[in-house]
Amino acid sequence: MKVHDAEPKAPEIAPATPQRPRDNATIALLESWLEEDAKMTPEEAAQAEKELEEFLQALNRNRVEAGERPLFE
């Protein structure tokens, strides 16, 4: 179950406007995650992908056991 195939790219952040204030704390958190991902070795990335796969399978299993449809294919 692959979630994404492309390398992560830093998103373009729209400038703050009076109608759309900038959430600096959230942006800083997301940027820190992107920086962490960029420093991962191929082995760490493979392990993270494996852990994500196991997590998504567990979510699907719980849903199926509760009579719901799985969310991730």
N, C-alpha and C positions, 0 to 999 in steps of 0.2 A: 504494500500500500504506500505509494509514493505521494507525498504532499506537494512537492515542487521539484522541478528539474533544473531550473535556472539558478545561477549564483545569486545570492542576495545582493540587492542594490540599494543604496541609500535613497529613500524617497525624496522627491522634491517637496519642500515645505513652503506652502503659500504664505505670503506676508500677512501679518496681523492687520485687521481692519476694525473699525468700531463695531461692525456687525459680527465680526468673527475674531474675538480676541485670541491671542496666541497662548497656548497652555505650555509654558516653559518647562514645568516639571515633567510633564508627560513626554515632551519632545526630548528632553535630556535623557530620560530613561530609555526611550527607544533608540536614541543615538548610541548610548552606552552598550545596548544589546548588539547593535550592528558592529561596533568596534570589537566586542568580545568575539562575535562570529568570525570576523575578519582575521583574528589571531589564532583560530582553531587549526590544529594539524589535520591532515586527512583522516587519521585514525580517530581523533576526537569527533570530527564531523560524522564519520561512519557510526560511532557509538551513539551520538546524539540522535541520528536518524533511526537507529535500531530502537532506542528508548522511546522515541516518538511513535514508532510503529506499534510497539507493545502497548503503549498508553491508548492509542486509538482503537486497537483491537479490544482492550479491556472495556473501553466506553461502549463499543458496539455490542460486546457480550452482555453487559449489564442491560442495555436497551432491549436486546432480543429476549433475554430472560424475563423482562418485564412486559413482554408482548408488544414492544415498540419496534419500529423499523430501524435498522442500523443507519448511522449518519455518514460513515466513512466507508468507501469502497476500496 
